[in-house]
Amino acid sequence: MKNLVFLLIMVLSCNLTVYAQGRSGNKSSSGTENTSTGGTMKISVGNRVLVAALAHNSSSEALKELLKAGPITVHMRDYGNFEKVGGLGRSLPTNDERFTTEPGDLILYQGNSFVIYYAPNTWTFTRLGKINGVTGEELIDILGKGNVTVILEAVE
């Protein structure tokens, strides 16, 4: 009986450990949702090409469907000295949640605006994805001051 109880405790402990690892695997070090499960997208800015990991939600899925028809050009302007924002020309489903952005976060704002963050901001948004491997300073350099045009493309 003692061995059976010990075995049962061991099995439950292993299951809880696997469950906890799976749950924590969905979060980045900042506590934000891991965006690597929804595919990737290219963002062209002048002669620079950035690759973004897309979030796994209905908003990024809708964006990927649009990109299958061809690239999307977004004319962006600076807003608040922490983001570039531009209209998508169409609405996507929203999955709003309150969180603090990090440099490289790609956001859908109000269902129809595409936003690239280069500095933190806390608000309620829909996460589309993240440009990995760039700092806020590098994004400011790439995106420049004032208006910029970016081209969103599917990665095949």
Contacts in CASP RR format, 6 or more apart in sequence:
PFRMAT RR
TARGET T0000
AUTHOR 0000-0000-0000
METHOD contacts of the structure
MODEL  1
MKNLVFLLIMVLSCNLTVYAQGRSGNKSSSGTENTSTGGTMKISVGNRVL
VAALAHNSSSEALKELLKAGPITVHMRDYGNFEKVGGLGRSLPTNDERFT
TEPGDLILYQGNSFVIYYAPNTWTFTRLGKINGVTGEELIDILGKGNVTV
ILEAVE
25 34 0 8 1.000
26 33 0 8 1.000
26 34 0 8 1.000
27 33 0 8 1.000
27 34 0 8 1.000
28 34 0 8 1.000
30 100 0 8 1.000
30 102 0 8 1.000
32 99 0 8 1.000
32 102 0 8 1.000
32 105 0 8 1.000
32 127 0 8 1.000
33 55 0 8 1.000
33 127 0 8 1.000
35 53 0 8 1.000
35 54 0 8 1.000
35 55 0 8 1.000
35 56 0 8 1.000
35 127 0 8 1.000
35 129 0 8 1.000
35 130 0 8 1.000
36 53 0 8 1.000
37 56 0 8 1.000
38 53 0 8 1.000
38 54 0 8 1.000
38 55 0 8 1.000
38 56 0 8 1.000
38 60 0 8 1.000
38 61 0 8 1.000
38 64 0 8 1.000
39 53 0 8 1.000
39 54 0 8 1.000
39 60 0 8 1.000
39 64 0 8 1.000
39 155 0 8 1.000
40 51 0 8 1.000
40 52 0 8 1.000
40 53 0 8 1.000
40 54 0 8 1.000
40 155 0 8 1.000
41 51 0 8 1.000
41 52 0 8 1.000
41 54 0 8 1.000
41 63 0 8 1.000
41 64 0 8 1.000
41 67 0 8 1.000
41 152 0 8 1.000
41 153 0 8 1.000
41 154 0 8 1.000
41 155 0 8 1.000
42 49 0 8 1.000
42 50 0 8 1.000
42 51 0 8 1.000
42 52 0 8 1.000
42 152 0 8 1.000
42 153 0 8 1.000
42 154 0 8 1.000
42 155 0 8 1.000
43 49 0 8 1.000
43 50 0 8 1.000
43 51 0 8 1.000
43 52 0 8 1.000
43 116 0 8 1.000
43 131 0 8 1.000
43 150 0 8 1.000
43 151 0 8 1.000
43 152 0 8 1.000
43 153 0 8 1.000
44 50 0 8 1.000
44 150 0 8 1.000
44 151 0 8 1.000
44 153 0 8 1.000
45 142 0 8 1.000
45 143 0 8 1.000
45 148 0 8 1.000
45 149 0 8 1.000
45 150 0 8 1.000
46 149 0 8 1.000
48 142 0 8 1.000
50 131 0 8 1.000
50 134 0 8 1.000
50 142 0 8 1.000
51 131 0 8 1.000
51 132 0 8 1.000
51 155 0 8 1.000
52 104 0 8 1.000
52 106 0 8 1.000
52 129 0 8 1.000
52 130 0 8 1.000
52 131 0 8 1.000
52 132 0 8 1.000
53 129 0 8 1.000
53 130 0 8 1.000
53 132 0 8 1.000
54 60 0 8 1.000
54 63 0 8 1.000
54 64 0 8 1.000
54 106 0 8 1.000
54 128 0 8 1.000
54 129 0 8 1.000
55 127 0 8 1.000
55 128 0 8 1.000
55 129 0 8 1.000
55 130 0 8 1.000
57 95 0 8 1.000
57 126 0 8 1.000
57 127 0 8 1.000
58 93 0 8 1.000
58 95 0 8 1.000
59 92 0 8 1.000
59 93 0 8 1.000
59 94 0 8 1.000
59 95 0 8 1.000
59 108 0 8 1.000
59 111 0 8 1.000
59 126 0 8 1.000
59 127 0 8 1.000
59 128 0 8 1.000
60 127 0 8 1.000
60 128 0 8 1.000
60 129 0 8 1.000
62 92 0 8 1.000
62 93 0 8 1.000
63 92 0 8 1.000
63 108 0 8 1.000
63 128 0 8 1.000
63 152 0 8 1.000
64 154 0 8 1.000
66 72 0 8 1.000
66 90 0 8 1.000
66 92 0 8 1.000
67 152 0 8 1.000
67 153 0 8 1.000
67 154 0 8 1.000
68 154 0 8 1.000
70 153 0 8 1.000
70 154 0 8 1.000
71 151 0 8 1.000
71 152 0 8 1.000
71 153 0 8 1.000
72 88 0 8 1.000
72 151 0 8 1.000
72 152 0 8 1.000
72 153 0 8 1.000
73 149 0 8 1.000
73 150 0 8 1.000
73 151 0 8 1.000
73 152 0 8 1.000
74 86 0 8 1.000
74 87 0 8 1.000
74 88 0 8 1.000
74 114 0 8 1.000
74 149 0 8 1.000
74 150 0 8 1.000
74 151 0 8 1.000
74 152 0 8 1.000
75 86 0 8 1.000
75 87 0 8 1.000
75 147 0 8 1.000
75 149 0 8 1.000
76 84 0 8 1.000
76 85 0 8 1.000
76 86 0 8 1.000
76 114 0 8 1.000
76 116 0 8 1.000
76 143 0 8 1.000
76 147 0 8 1.000
76 148 0 8 1.000
76 149 0 8 1.000
76 150 0 8 1.000
77 84 0 8 1.000
77 85 0 8 1.000
77 86 0 8 1.000
77 146 0 8 1.000
77 147 0 8 1.000
78 84 0 8 1.000
78 145 0 8 1.000
78 146 0 8 1.000
78 147 0 8 1.000
79 85 0 8 1.000
81 119 0 8 1.000
82 101 0 8 1.000
82 117 0 8 1.000
82 118 0 8 1.000
82 119 0 8 1.000
82 120 0 8 1.000
82 121 0 8 1.000
83 101 0 8 1.000
83 107 0 8 1.000
83 115 0 8 1.000
83 116 0 8 1.000
83 117 0 8 1.000
83 118 0 8 1.000
83 119 0 8 1.000
83 121 0 8 1.000
84 115 0 8 1.000
84 116 0 8 1.000
84 118 0 8 1.000
84 143 0 8 1.000
84 148 0 8 1.000
84 150 0 8 1.000
85 109 0 8 1.000
85 113 0 8 1.000
85 114 0 8 1.000
85 115 0 8 1.000
86 113 0 8 1.000
86 114 0 8 1.000
86 115 0 8 1.000
87 112 0 8 1.000
87 113 0 8 1.000
87 114 0 8 1.000
88 108 0 8 1.000
88 111 0 8 1.000
88 112 0 8 1.000
88 113 0 8 1.000
88 114 0 8 1.000
89 112 0 8 1.000
90 112 0 8 1.000
91 111 0 8 1.000
91 112 0 8 1.000
92 108 0 8 1.000
92 111 0 8 1.000
92 112 0 8 1.000
92 126 0 8 1.000
93 111 0 8 1.000
94 108 0 8 1.000
94 110 0 8 1.000
94 111 0 8 1.000
94 126 0 8 1.000
95 126 0 8 1.000
95 127 0 8 1.000
96 124 0 8 1.000
96 125 0 8 1.000
96 126 0 8 1.000
97 124 0 8 1.000
97 125 0 8 1.000
97 126 0 8 1.000
97 127 0 8 1.000
98 122 0 8 1.000
98 123 0 8 1.000
98 124 0 8 1.000
99 122 0 8 1.000
99 125 0 8 1.000
99 127 0 8 1.000
100 120 0 8 1.000
100 121 0 8 1.000
100 122 0 8 1.000
101 107 0 8 1.000
101 117 0 8 1.000
101 119 0 8 1.000
101 120 0 8 1.000
101 121 0 8 1.000
101 122 0 8 1.000
101 123 0 8 1.000
101 125 0 8 1.000
102 117 0 8 1.000
102 120 0 8 1.000
102 130 0 8 1.000
103 117 0 8 1.000
103 118 0 8 1.000
103 119 0 8 1.000
103 120 0 8 1.000
103 134 0 8 1.000
103 135 0 8 1.000
103 136 0 8 1.000
103 139 0 8 1.000
104 116 0 8 1.000
104 117 0 8 1.000
104 118 0 8 1.000
104 130 0 8 1.000
104 131 0 8 1.000
104 132 0 8 1.000
104 134 0 8 1.000
104 136 0 8 1.000
104 139 0 8 1.000
105 116 0 8 1.000
105 117 0 8 1.000
105 127 0 8 1.000
105 129 0 8 1.000
105 130 0 8 1.000
106 114 0 8 1.000
106 115 0 8 1.000
106 116 0 8 1.000
106 117 0 8 1.000
106 127 0 8 1.000
106 128 0 8 1.000
106 129 0 8 1.000
106 130 0 8 1.000
106 131 0 8 1.000
107 114 0 8 1.000
107 115 0 8 1.000
107 116 0 8 1.000
107 117 0 8 1.000
107 125 0 8 1.000
107 126 0 8 1.000
107 127 0 8 1.000
107 128 0 8 1.000
108 114 0 8 1.000
108 115 0 8 1.000
108 125 0 8 1.000
108 126 0 8 1.000
108 127 0 8 1.000
108 128 0 8 1.000
109 115 0 8 1.000
109 125 0 8 1.000
109 126 0 8 1.000
111 126 0 8 1.000
114 128 0 8 1.000
114 152 0 8 1.000
115 125 0 8 1.000
116 131 0 8 1.000
116 139 0 8 1.000
116 143 0 8 1.000
116 150 0 8 1.000
118 136 0 8 1.000
118 139 0 8 1.000
118 140 0 8 1.000
118 143 0 8 1.000
119 136 0 8 1.000
131 139 0 8 1.000
134 142 0 8 1.000
END
